[in-house]
Each structure stands twice: as C-alpha cells, then as structure tokens.
Amino acid sequence: MIDIIYPLLSDDDTLTKDSALSKWSELLHDIFTKNGRPMDSALKYKDQLEAAGFVDVNIVKRKWPLNRWPKDPKHKQIGTWAQQNTLDALAALSLAVFTRPDGQGGLGWSKEEVEVFLTDVRKDIKNVNIHSYWPIWSVYATKPE
C-alpha cells in the first residue's frame, strides 16, 4: 500500500508554522481527522497488516518534494509534478471543508476568505526557498502460509 501523509514536513525548518502552506496543511489534517477521514492513515498500516495476520511487514519511507527546490534532478522533477498536482487540487481540497459550518466539521469561512487564504498558499507552494515535502510511505507484507 502506498499513501501520502499529512501534514507537510520540512527537515530544515524552511516550512515555518506561521506560513500559509503550513497552516493549510495542518488545517486539512485536523479537519479530516476530526471528520473521521484521517490523512495520515499510512502511520497505522503496519499494525493493521500485522493484526490481519500478515508477516514480514516492511515500510519504505520516501520524501516527495512539493516544488523544484531539490538539487537532485530526479527529485526536482518529482517536485515539479507534485507542485502542479497540488496547485490543480488546491481549491477542490479546500473549499468544501473550509466553508462548511464549524458545527458540521468545517471552519465556517466564506468562499472569499478561502480564496484570499489560498492565494498565499499558492505563493508558498511555488517558493523554492521553502523545502517542504509530503511523506510517502510504501507498506508491504507477506501473506502467511
């Protein structure tokens, strides 16, 4: 199984807690978790596979950069794709959950408030001085005999 883990991370503290990108990632993580749809399910895959009886459970952890910040050409290309995918999905990921009323699992923001916020998020996504990445976990196991 392969899955992305929210929230975004950075190993060199260039993704600051007060950045729009960090806030967006944390808000999505918190809202989806609160609504019973956690975006960090991969953290439980090993235990779930073992509980189901699988053996030799392995986890391969990768870092999927969010833009072209890596020096390595392969990771720079992955970052380019991830940036475009994230920009394309940004409104779809955000609008419904941010505008849904607080009592219904959202933030209760207006559409205009979300758009203003996402303007800053888009700037951060494109900022190569922010070395953010998605943790990507591949978890595989052997079916017992």
Phi and psi in radians as a Rosetta constraint file:
Dihedral C 1 N 2 CA 2 C 2 CIRCULARHARMONIC -2.185 0.35
Dihedral N 2 CA 2 C 2 N 3 CIRCULARHARMONIC 2.307 0.35
Dihedral C 2 N 3 CA 3 C 3 CIRCULARHARMONIC -2.639 0.35
Dihedral N 3 CA 3 C 3 N 4 CIRCULARHARMONIC 2.669 0.35
Dihedral C 3 N 4 CA 4 C 4 CIRCULARHARMONIC -1.551 0.35
Dihedral N 4 CA 4 C 4 N 5 CIRCULARHARMONIC 2.618 0.35
Dihedral C 4 N 5 CA 5 C 5 CIRCULARHARMONIC -2.109 0.35
Dihedral N 5 CA 5 C 5 N 6 CIRCULARHARMONIC 2.186 0.35
Dihedral C 5 N 6 CA 6 C 6 CIRCULARHARMONIC -1.626 0.35
Dihedral N 6 CA 6 C 6 N 7 CIRCULARHARMONIC 2.656 0.35
Dihedral C 6 N 7 CA 7 C 7 CIRCULARHARMONIC -1.498 0.35
Dihedral N 7 CA 7 C 7 N 8 CIRCULARHARMONIC 3.003 0.35
Dihedral C 7 N 8 CA 8 C 8 CIRCULARHARMONIC -1.042 0.35
Dihedral N 8 CA 8 C 8 N 9 CIRCULARHARMONIC 2.666 0.35
Dihedral C 8 N 9 CA 9 C 9 CIRCULARHARMONIC -2.230 0.35
Dihedral N 9 CA 9 C 9 N 10 CIRCULARHARMONIC 2.938 0.35
Dihedral C 9 N 10 CA 10 C 10 CIRCULARHARMONIC -2.619 0.35
Dihedral N 10 CA 10 C 10 N 11 CIRCULARHARMONIC 2.344 0.35
Dihedral C 10 N 11 CA 11 C 11 CIRCULARHARMONIC -1.483 0.35
Dihedral N 11 CA 11 C 11 N 12 CIRCULARHARMONIC -0.237 0.35
Dihedral C 11 N 12 CA 12 C 12 CIRCULARHARMONIC -2.084 0.35
Dihedral N 12 CA 12 C 12 N 13 CIRCULARHARMONIC 0.313 0.35
Dihedral C 12 N 13 CA 13 C 13 CIRCULARHARMONIC 1.086 0.35
Dihedral N 13 CA 13 C 13 N 14 CIRCULARHARMONIC 0.351 0.35
Dihedral C 13 N 14 CA 14 C 14 CIRCULARHARMONIC -1.379 0.35
Dihedral N 14 CA 14 C 14 N 15 CIRCULARHARMONIC -0.307 0.35
Dihedral C 14 N 15 CA 15 C 15 CIRCULARHARMONIC -1.645 0.35
Dihedral N 15 CA 15 C 15 N 16 CIRCULARHARMONIC 1.674 0.35
Dihedral C 15 N 16 CA 16 C 16 CIRCULARHARMONIC -1.468 0.35
Dihedral N 16 CA 16 C 16 N 17 CIRCULARHARMONIC 2.672 0.35
Dihedral C 16 N 17 CA 17 C 17 CIRCULARHARMONIC -1.075 0.35
Dihedral N 17 CA 17 C 17 N 18 CIRCULARHARMONIC -0.456 0.35
Dihedral C 17 N 18 CA 18 C 18 CIRCULARHARMONIC -1.580 0.35
Dihedral N 18 CA 18 C 18 N 19 CIRCULARHARMONIC 0.011 0.35
Dihedral C 18 N 19 CA 19 C 19 CIRCULARHARMONIC -1.298 0.35
Dihedral N 19 CA 19 C 19 N 20 CIRCULARHARMONIC 2.626 0.35
Dihedral C 19 N 20 CA 20 C 20 CIRCULARHARMONIC -1.053 0.35
Dihedral N 20 CA 20 C 20 N 21 CIRCULARHARMONIC -0.669 0.35
Dihedral C 20 N 21 CA 21 C 21 CIRCULARHARMONIC -1.111 0.35
Dihedral N 21 CA 21 C 21 N 22 CIRCULARHARMONIC -0.785 0.35
Dihedral C 21 N 22 CA 22 C 22 CIRCULARHARMONIC -1.118 0.35
Dihedral N 22 CA 22 C 22 N 23 CIRCULARHARMONIC -0.771 0.35
Dihedral C 22 N 23 CA 23 C 23 CIRCULARHARMONIC -1.064 0.35
Dihedral N 23 CA 23 C 23 N 24 CIRCULARHARMONIC -0.774 0.35
Dihedral C 23 N 24 CA 24 C 24 CIRCULARHARMONIC -1.031 0.35
Dihedral N 24 CA 24 C 24 N 25 CIRCULARHARMONIC -0.859 0.35
Dihedral C 24 N 25 CA 25 C 25 CIRCULARHARMONIC -1.081 0.35
Dihedral N 25 CA 25 C 25 N 26 CIRCULARHARMONIC -0.772 0.35
Dihedral C 25 N 26 CA 26 C 26 CIRCULARHARMONIC -1.151 0.35
Dihedral N 26 CA 26 C 26 N 27 CIRCULARHARMONIC -0.735 0.35
Dihedral C 26 N 27 CA 27 C 27 CIRCULARHARMONIC -1.067 0.35
Dihedral N 27 CA 27 C 27 N 28 CIRCULARHARMONIC -0.806 0.35
Dihedral C 27 N 28 CA 28 C 28 CIRCULARHARMONIC -1.053 0.35
Dihedral N 28 CA 28 C 28 N 29 CIRCULARHARMONIC -0.818 0.35
Dihedral C 28 N 29 CA 29 C 29 CIRCULARHARMONIC -0.981 0.35
Dihedral N 29 CA 29 C 29 N 30 CIRCULARHARMONIC -0.852 0.35
Dihedral C 29 N 30 CA 30 C 30 CIRCULARHARMONIC -1.153 0.35
Dihedral N 30 CA 30 C 30 N 31 CIRCULARHARMONIC -0.780 0.35
Dihedral C 30 N 31 CA 31 C 31 CIRCULARHARMONIC -1.131 0.35
Dihedral N 31 CA 31 C 31 N 32 CIRCULARHARMONIC -0.825 0.35
Dihedral C 31 N 32 CA 32 C 32 CIRCULARHARMONIC -1.137 0.35
Dihedral N 32 CA 32 C 32 N 33 CIRCULARHARMONIC -0.664 0.35
Dihedral C 32 N 33 CA 33 C 33 CIRCULARHARMONIC -1.114 0.35
Dihedral N 33 CA 33 C 33 N 34 CIRCULARHARMONIC -0.799 0.35
Dihedral C 33 N 34 CA 34 C 34 CIRCULARHARMONIC -1.028 0.35
Dihedral N 34 CA 34 C 34 N 35 CIRCULARHARMONIC -0.583 0.35
Dihedral C 34 N 35 CA 35 C 35 CIRCULARHARMONIC -1.585 0.35
Dihedral N 35 CA 35 C 35 N 36 CIRCULARHARMONIC 0.192 0.35
Dihedral C 35 N 36 CA 36 C 36 CIRCULARHARMONIC 1.360 0.35
Dihedral N 36 CA 36 C 36 N 37 CIRCULARHARMONIC 0.320 0.35
Dihedral C 36 N 37 CA 37 C 37 CIRCULARHARMONIC -2.238 0.35
Dihedral N 37 CA 37 C 37 N 38 CIRCULARHARMONIC 1.170 0.35
Dihedral C 37 N 38 CA 38 C 38 CIRCULARHARMONIC -1.062 0.35
Dihedral N 38 CA 38 C 38 N 39 CIRCULARHARMONIC 2.492 0.35
Dihedral C 38 N 39 CA 39 C 39 CIRCULARHARMONIC -1.753 0.35
Dihedral N 39 CA 39 C 39 N 40 CIRCULARHARMONIC 0.339 0.35
Dihedral C 39 N 40 CA 40 C 40 CIRCULARHARMONIC -2.272 0.35
Dihedral N 40 CA 40 C 40 N 41 CIRCULARHARMONIC 0.564 0.35
Dihedral C 40 N 41 CA 41 C 41 CIRCULARHARMONIC -1.028 0.35
Dihedral N 41 CA 41 C 41 N 42 CIRCULARHARMONIC -0.497 0.35
Dihedral C 41 N 42 CA 42 C 42 CIRCULARHARMONIC -1.039 0.35
Dihedral N 42 CA 42 C 42 N 43 CIRCULARHARMONIC -0.432 0.35
Dihedral C 42 N 43 CA 43 C 43 CIRCULARHARMONIC -1.097 0.35
Dihedral N 43 CA 43 C 43 N 44 CIRCULARHARMONIC -0.346 0.35
Dihedral C 43 N 44 CA 44 C 44 CIRCULARHARMONIC -1.841 0.35
Dihedral N 44 CA 44 C 44 N 45 CIRCULARHARMONIC -0.095 0.35
Dihedral C 44 N 45 CA 45 C 45 CIRCULARHARMONIC -1.027 0.35
Dihedral N 45 CA 45 C 45 N 46 CIRCULARHARMONIC -0.741 0.35
Dihedral C 45 N 46 CA 46 C 46 CIRCULARHARMONIC -1.030 0.35
Dihedral N 46 CA 46 C 46 N 47 CIRCULARHARMONIC -0.894 0.35
Dihedral C 46 N 47 CA 47 C 47 CIRCULARHARMONIC -1.080 0.35
Dihedral N 47 CA 47 C 47 N 48 CIRCULARHARMONIC -0.682 0.35
Dihedral C 47 N 48 CA 48 C 48 CIRCULARHARMONIC -1.151 0.35
Dihedral N 48 CA 48 C 48 N 49 CIRCULARHARMONIC -0.730 0.35
Dihedral C 48 N 49 CA 49 C 49 CIRCULARHARMONIC -1.149 0.35
Dihedral N 49 CA 49 C 49 N 50 CIRCULARHARMONIC -0.748 0.35
Dihedral C 49 N 50 CA 50 C 50 CIRCULARHARMONIC -1.127 0.35
Dihedral N 50 CA 50 C 50 N 51 CIRCULARHARMONIC -0.702 0.35
Dihedral C 50 N 51 CA 51 C 51 CIRCULARHARMONIC -1.116 0.35
Dihedral N 51 CA 51 C 51 N 52 CIRCULARHARMONIC -0.501 0.35
Dihedral C 51 N 52 CA 52 C 52 CIRCULARHARMONIC -1.450 0.35
Dihedral N 52 CA 52 C 52 N 53 CIRCULARHARMONIC -0.045 0.35
Dihedral C 52 N 53 CA 53 C 53 CIRCULARHARMONIC 1.749 0.35
Dihedral N 53 CA 53 C 53 N 54 CIRCULARHARMONIC 0.024 0.35
Dihedral C 53 N 54 CA 54 C 54 CIRCULARHARMONIC -1.257 0.35
Dihedral N 54 CA 54 C 54 N 55 CIRCULARHARMONIC 2.663 0.35
Dihedral C 54 N 55 CA 55 C 55 CIRCULARHARMONIC -2.131 0.35
Dihedral N 55 CA 55 C 55 N 56 CIRCULARHARMONIC 2.972 0.35
Dihedral C 55 N 56 CA 56 C 56 CIRCULARHARMONIC 0.869 0.35
Dihedral N 56 CA 56 C 56 N 57 CIRCULARHARMONIC 0.881 0.35
Dihedral C 56 N 57 CA 57 C 57 CIRCULARHARMONIC -1.329 0.35
Dihedral N 57 CA 57 C 57 N 58 CIRCULARHARMONIC 2.245 0.35
Dihedral C 57 N 58 CA 58 C 58 CIRCULARHARMONIC -2.180 0.35
Dihedral N 58 CA 58 C 58 N 59 CIRCULARHARMONIC 2.568 0.35
Dihedral C 58 N 59 CA 59 C 59 CIRCULARHARMONIC -2.162 0.35
Dihedral N 59 CA 59 C 59 N 60 CIRCULARHARMONIC 2.221 0.35
Dihedral C 59 N 60 CA 60 C 60 CIRCULARHARMONIC -1.947 0.35
Dihedral N 60 CA 60 C 60 N 61 CIRCULARHARMONIC 2.069 0.35
Dihedral C 60 N 61 CA 61 C 61 CIRCULARHARMONIC -1.786 0.35
Dihedral N 61 CA 61 C 61 N 62 CIRCULARHARMONIC 2.263 0.35
Dihedral C 61 N 62 CA 62 C 62 CIRCULARHARMONIC -2.216 0.35
Dihedral N 62 CA 62 C 62 N 63 CIRCULARHARMONIC 2.837 0.35
Dihedral C 62 N 63 CA 63 C 63 CIRCULARHARMONIC -2.047 0.35
Dihedral N 63 CA 63 C 63 N 64 CIRCULARHARMONIC 2.179 0.35
Dihedral C 63 N 64 CA 64 C 64 CIRCULARHARMONIC -1.905 0.35
Dihedral N 64 CA 64 C 64 N 65 CIRCULARHARMONIC 1.728 0.35
Dihedral C 64 N 65 CA 65 C 65 CIRCULARHARMONIC -1.069 0.35
Dihedral N 65 CA 65 C 65 N 66 CIRCULARHARMONIC 2.601 0.35
Dihedral C 65 N 66 CA 66 C 66 CIRCULARHARMONIC -1.566 0.35
Dihedral N 66 CA 66 C 66 N 67 CIRCULARHARMONIC -0.264 0.35
Dihedral C 66 N 67 CA 67 C 67 CIRCULARHARMONIC -2.635 0.35
Dihedral N 67 CA 67 C 67 N 68 CIRCULARHARMONIC -2.816 0.35
Dihedral C 67 N 68 CA 68 C 68 CIRCULARHARMONIC -1.470 0.35
Dihedral N 68 CA 68 C 68 N 69 CIRCULARHARMONIC 0.364 0.35
Dihedral C 68 N 69 CA 69 C 69 CIRCULARHARMONIC -1.172 0.35
Dihedral N 69 CA 69 C 69 N 70 CIRCULARHARMONIC -0.528 0.35
Dihedral C 69 N 70 CA 70 C 70 CIRCULARHARMONIC -1.132 0.35
Dihedral N 70 CA 70 C 70 N 71 CIRCULARHARMONIC 2.620 0.35
Dihedral C 70 N 71 CA 71 C 71 CIRCULARHARMONIC -1.408 0.35
Dihedral N 71 CA 71 C 71 N 72 CIRCULARHARMONIC -0.600 0.35
Dihedral C 71 N 72 CA 72 C 72 CIRCULARHARMONIC -1.111 0.35
Dihedral N 72 CA 72 C 72 N 73 CIRCULARHARMONIC 2.210 0.35
Dihedral C 72 N 73 CA 73 C 73 CIRCULARHARMONIC -0.998 0.35
Dihedral N 73 CA 73 C 73 N 74 CIRCULARHARMONIC -0.680 0.35
Dihedral C 73 N 74 CA 74 C 74 CIRCULARHARMONIC -1.111 0.35
Dihedral N 74 CA 74 C 74 N 75 CIRCULARHARMONIC -0.814 0.35
Dihedral C 74 N 75 CA 75 C 75 CIRCULARHARMONIC -1.245 0.35
Dihedral N 75 CA 75 C 75 N 76 CIRCULARHARMONIC -0.541 0.35
Dihedral C 75 N 76 CA 76 C 76 CIRCULARHARMONIC -1.106 0.35
Dihedral N 76 CA 76 C 76 N 77 CIRCULARHARMONIC -0.717 0.35
Dihedral C 76 N 77 CA 77 C 77 CIRCULARHARMONIC -1.161 0.35
Dihedral N 77 CA 77 C 77 N 78 CIRCULARHARMONIC -0.770 0.35
Dihedral C 77 N 78 CA 78 C 78 CIRCULARHARMONIC -1.023 0.35
Dihedral N 78 CA 78 C 78 N 79 CIRCULARHARMONIC -0.742 0.35
Dihedral C 78 N 79 CA 79 C 79 CIRCULARHARMONIC -1.085 0.35
Dihedral N 79 CA 79 C 79 N 80 CIRCULARHARMONIC -0.662 0.35
Dihedral C 79 N 80 CA 80 C 80 CIRCULARHARMONIC -1.091 0.35
Dihedral N 80 CA 80 C 80 N 81 CIRCULARHARMONIC -0.802 0.35
Dihedral C 80 N 81 CA 81 C 81 CIRCULARHARMONIC -1.133 0.35
Dihedral N 81 CA 81 C 81 N 82 CIRCULARHARMONIC -0.764 0.35
Dihedral C 81 N 82 CA 82 C 82 CIRCULARHARMONIC -1.108 0.35
Dihedral N 82 CA 82 C 82 N 83 CIRCULARHARMONIC -0.684 0.35
Dihedral C 82 N 83 CA 83 C 83 CIRCULARHARMONIC -1.059 0.35
Dihedral N 83 CA 83 C 83 N 84 CIRCULARHARMONIC -0.849 0.35
Dihedral C 83 N 84 CA 84 C 84 CIRCULARHARMONIC -1.123 0.35
Dihedral N 84 CA 84 C 84 N 85 CIRCULARHARMONIC -0.751 0.35
Dihedral C 84 N 85 CA 85 C 85 CIRCULARHARMONIC -1.066 0.35
Dihedral N 85 CA 85 C 85 N 86 CIRCULARHARMONIC -0.733 0.35
Dihedral C 85 N 86 CA 86 C 86 CIRCULARHARMONIC -1.190 0.35
Dihedral N 86 CA 86 C 86 N 87 CIRCULARHARMONIC -0.757 0.35
Dihedral C 86 N 87 CA 87 C 87 CIRCULARHARMONIC -1.077 0.35
Dihedral N 87 CA 87 C 87 N 88 CIRCULARHARMONIC -0.715 0.35
Dihedral C 87 N 88 CA 88 C 88 CIRCULARHARMONIC -1.139 0.35
Dihedral N 88 CA 88 C 88 N 89 CIRCULARHARMONIC -0.589 0.35
Dihedral C 88 N 89 CA 89 C 89 CIRCULARHARMONIC -1.675 0.35
Dihedral N 89 CA 89 C 89 N 90 CIRCULARHARMONIC -0.116 0.35
Dihedral C 89 N 90 CA 90 C 90 CIRCULARHARMONIC -0.962 0.35
Dihedral N 90 CA 90 C 90 N 91 CIRCULARHARMONIC -0.913 0.35
Dihedral C 90 N 91 CA 91 C 91 CIRCULARHARMONIC -1.140 0.35
Dihedral N 91 CA 91 C 91 N 92 CIRCULARHARMONIC -0.733 0.35
Dihedral C 91 N 92 CA 92 C 92 CIRCULARHARMONIC -1.106 0.35
Dihedral N 92 CA 92 C 92 N 93 CIRCULARHARMONIC -0.673 0.35
Dihedral C 92 N 93 CA 93 C 93 CIRCULARHARMONIC -1.230 0.35
Dihedral N 93 CA 93 C 93 N 94 CIRCULARHARMONIC -0.497 0.35
Dihedral C 93 N 94 CA 94 C 94 CIRCULARHARMONIC -1.788 0.35
Dihedral N 94 CA 94 C 94 N 95 CIRCULARHARMONIC -0.745 0.35
Dihedral C 94 N 95 CA 95 C 95 CIRCULARHARMONIC -0.981 0.35
Dihedral N 95 CA 95 C 95 N 96 CIRCULARHARMONIC -0.924 0.35
Dihedral C 95 N 96 CA 96 C 96 CIRCULARHARMONIC -1.094 0.35
Dihedral N 96 CA 96 C 96 N 97 CIRCULARHARMONIC -0.837 0.35
Dihedral C 96 N 97 CA 97 C 97 CIRCULARHARMONIC -1.288 0.35
Dihedral N 97 CA 97 C 97 N 98 CIRCULARHARMONIC -0.516 0.35
Dihedral C 97 N 98 CA 98 C 98 CIRCULARHARMONIC -1.393 0.35
Dihedral N 98 CA 98 C 98 N 99 CIRCULARHARMONIC -0.504 0.35
Dihedral C 98 N 99 CA 99 C 99 CIRCULARHARMONIC -1.629 0.35
Dihedral N 99 CA 99 C 99 N 100 CIRCULARHARMONIC -0.285 0.35
Dihedral C 99 N 100 CA 100 C 100 CIRCULARHARMONIC -1.079 0.35
Dihedral N 100 CA 100 C 100 N 101 CIRCULARHARMONIC 2.450 0.35
Dihedral C 100 N 101 CA 101 C 101 CIRCULARHARMONIC -1.001 0.35
Dihedral N 101 CA 101 C 101 N 102 CIRCULARHARMONIC 2.594 0.35
Dihedral C 101 N 102 CA 102 C 102 CIRCULARHARMONIC -0.942 0.35
Dihedral N 102 CA 102 C 102 N 103 CIRCULARHARMONIC -0.746 0.35
Dihedral C 102 N 103 CA 103 C 103 CIRCULARHARMONIC -1.198 0.35
Dihedral N 103 CA 103 C 103 N 104 CIRCULARHARMONIC -0.165 0.35
Dihedral C 103 N 104 CA 104 C 104 CIRCULARHARMONIC -1.979 0.35
Dihedral N 104 CA 104 C 104 N 105 CIRCULARHARMONIC 0.423 0.35
Dihedral C 104 N 105 CA 105 C 105 CIRCULARHARMONIC 1.526 0.35
Dihedral N 105 CA 105 C 105 N 106 CIRCULARHARMONIC 0.295 0.35
Dihedral C 105 N 106 CA 106 C 106 CIRCULARHARMONIC -2.109 0.35
Dihedral N 106 CA 106 C 106 N 107 CIRCULARHARMONIC -2.814 0.35
Dihedral C 106 N 107 CA 107 C 107 CIRCULARHARMONIC -1.853 0.35
Dihedral N 107 CA 107 C 107 N 108 CIRCULARHARMONIC -0.289 0.35
Dihedral C 107 N 108 CA 108 C 108 CIRCULARHARMONIC 1.306 0.35
Dihedral N 108 CA 108 C 108 N 109 CIRCULARHARMONIC 0.362 0.35
Dihedral C 108 N 109 CA 109 C 109 CIRCULARHARMONIC -1.340 0.35
Dihedral N 109 CA 109 C 109 N 110 CIRCULARHARMONIC 2.737 0.35
Dihedral C 109 N 110 CA 110 C 110 CIRCULARHARMONIC -1.379 0.35
Dihedral N 110 CA 110 C 110 N 111 CIRCULARHARMONIC 2.822 0.35
Dihedral C 110 N 111 CA 111 C 111 CIRCULARHARMONIC -1.043 0.35
Dihedral N 111 CA 111 C 111 N 112 CIRCULARHARMONIC -0.658 0.35
Dihedral C 111 N 112 CA 112 C 112 CIRCULARHARMONIC -1.138 0.35
Dihedral N 112 CA 112 C 112 N 113 CIRCULARHARMONIC -0.713 0.35
Dihedral C 112 N 113 CA 113 C 113 CIRCULARHARMONIC -1.092 0.35
Dihedral N 113 CA 113 C 113 N 114 CIRCULARHARMONIC -0.706 0.35
Dihedral C 113 N 114 CA 114 C 114 CIRCULARHARMONIC -1.126 0.35
Dihedral N 114 CA 114 C 114 N 115 CIRCULARHARMONIC -0.801 0.35
Dihedral C 114 N 115 CA 115 C 115 CIRCULARHARMONIC -1.076 0.35
Dihedral N 115 CA 115 C 115 N 116 CIRCULARHARMONIC -0.712 0.35
Dihedral C 115 N 116 CA 116 C 116 CIRCULARHARMONIC -1.095 0.35
Dihedral N 116 CA 116 C 116 N 117 CIRCULARHARMONIC -0.800 0.35
Dihedral C 116 N 117 CA 117 C 117 CIRCULARHARMONIC -1.070 0.35
Dihedral N 117 CA 117 C 117 N 118 CIRCULARHARMONIC -0.785 0.35
Dihedral C 117 N 118 CA 118 C 118 CIRCULARHARMONIC -1.170 0.35
Dihedral N 118 CA 118 C 118 N 119 CIRCULARHARMONIC -0.429 0.35
Dihedral C 118 N 119 CA 119 C 119 CIRCULARHARMONIC -1.046 0.35
Dihedral N 119 CA 119 C 119 N 120 CIRCULARHARMONIC -0.777 0.35
Dihedral C 119 N 120 CA 120 C 120 CIRCULARHARMONIC -1.233 0.35
Dihedral N 120 CA 120 C 120 N 121 CIRCULARHARMONIC -0.623 0.35
Dihedral C 120 N 121 CA 121 C 121 CIRCULARHARMONIC -1.094 0.35
Dihedral N 121 CA 121 C 121 N 122 CIRCULARHARMONIC -0.766 0.35
Dihedral C 121 N 122 CA 122 C 122 CIRCULARHARMONIC -1.047 0.35
Dihedral N 122 CA 122 C 122 N 123 CIRCULARHARMONIC -0.720 0.35
Dihedral C 122 N 123 CA 123 C 123 CIRCULARHARMONIC -1.057 0.35
Dihedral N 123 CA 123 C 123 N 124 CIRCULARHARMONIC -0.768 0.35
Dihedral C 123 N 124 CA 124 C 124 CIRCULARHARMONIC -1.157 0.35
Dihedral N 124 CA 124 C 124 N 125 CIRCULARHARMONIC -0.671 0.35
Dihedral C 124 N 125 CA 125 C 125 CIRCULARHARMONIC -1.037 0.35
Dihedral N 125 CA 125 C 125 N 126 CIRCULARHARMONIC -0.673 0.35
Dihedral C 125 N 126 CA 126 C 126 CIRCULARHARMONIC -1.463 0.35
Dihedral N 126 CA 126 C 126 N 127 CIRCULARHARMONIC -0.166 0.35
Dihedral C 126 N 127 CA 127 C 127 CIRCULARHARMONIC -1.384 0.35
Dihedral N 127 CA 127 C 127 N 128 CIRCULARHARMONIC 1.872 0.35
Dihedral C 127 N 128 CA 128 C 128 CIRCULARHARMONIC -1.255 0.35
Dihedral N 128 CA 128 C 128 N 129 CIRCULARHARMONIC -0.111 0.35
Dihedral C 128 N 129 CA 129 C 129 CIRCULARHARMONIC -1.452 0.35
Dihedral N 129 CA 129 C 129 N 130 CIRCULARHARMONIC -0.155 0.35
Dihedral C 129 N 130 CA 130 C 130 CIRCULARHARMONIC -1.733 0.35
Dihedral N 130 CA 130 C 130 N 131 CIRCULARHARMONIC 1.945 0.35
Dihedral C 130 N 131 CA 131 C 131 CIRCULARHARMONIC -1.644 0.35
Dihedral N 131 CA 131 C 131 N 132 CIRCULARHARMONIC 1.091 0.35
Dihedral C 131 N 132 CA 132 C 132 CIRCULARHARMONIC -1.587 0.35
Dihedral N 132 CA 132 C 132 N 133 CIRCULARHARMONIC 2.761 0.35
Dihedral C 132 N 133 CA 133 C 133 CIRCULARHARMONIC -2.671 0.35
Dihedral N 133 CA 133 C 133 N 134 CIRCULARHARMONIC 2.749 0.35
Dihedral C 133 N 134 CA 134 C 134 CIRCULARHARMONIC -1.605 0.35
Dihedral N 134 CA 134 C 134 N 135 CIRCULARHARMONIC 2.260 0.35
Dihedral C 134 N 135 CA 135 C 135 CIRCULARHARMONIC -1.238 0.35
Dihedral N 135 CA 135 C 135 N 136 CIRCULARHARMONIC 2.266 0.35
Dihedral C 135 N 136 CA 136 C 136 CIRCULARHARMONIC -2.112 0.35
Dihedral N 136 CA 136 C 136 N 137 CIRCULARHARMONIC 2.152 0.35
Dihedral C 136 N 137 CA 137 C 137 CIRCULARHARMONIC -1.968 0.35
Dihedral N 137 CA 137 C 137 N 138 CIRCULARHARMONIC 2.312 0.35
Dihedral C 137 N 138 CA 138 C 138 CIRCULARHARMONIC -1.873 0.35
Dihedral N 138 CA 138 C 138 N 139 CIRCULARHARMONIC 2.139 0.35
Dihedral C 138 N 139 CA 139 C 139 CIRCULARHARMONIC -2.120 0.35
Dihedral N 139 CA 139 C 139 N 140 CIRCULARHARMONIC 2.179 0.35
Dihedral C 139 N 140 CA 140 C 140 CIRCULARHARMONIC -2.406 0.35
Dihedral N 140 CA 140 C 140 N 141 CIRCULARHARMONIC 2.770 0.35
Dihedral C 140 N 141 CA 141 C 141 CIRCULARHARMONIC -2.666 0.35
Dihedral N 141 CA 141 C 141 N 142 CIRCULARHARMONIC 3.024 0.35
Dihedral C 141 N 142 CA 142 C 142 CIRCULARHARMONIC -1.881 0.35
Dihedral N 142 CA 142 C 142 N 143 CIRCULARHARMONIC 2.359 0.35
Dihedral C 142 N 143 CA 143 C 143 CIRCULARHARMONIC -1.278 0.35
Dihedral N 143 CA 143 C 143 N 144 CIRCULARHARMONIC 2.298 0.35
Dihedral C 143 N 144 CA 144 C 144 CIRCULARHARMONIC -1.162 0.35
Dihedral N 144 CA 144 C 144 N 145 CIRCULARHARMONIC 2.688 0.35
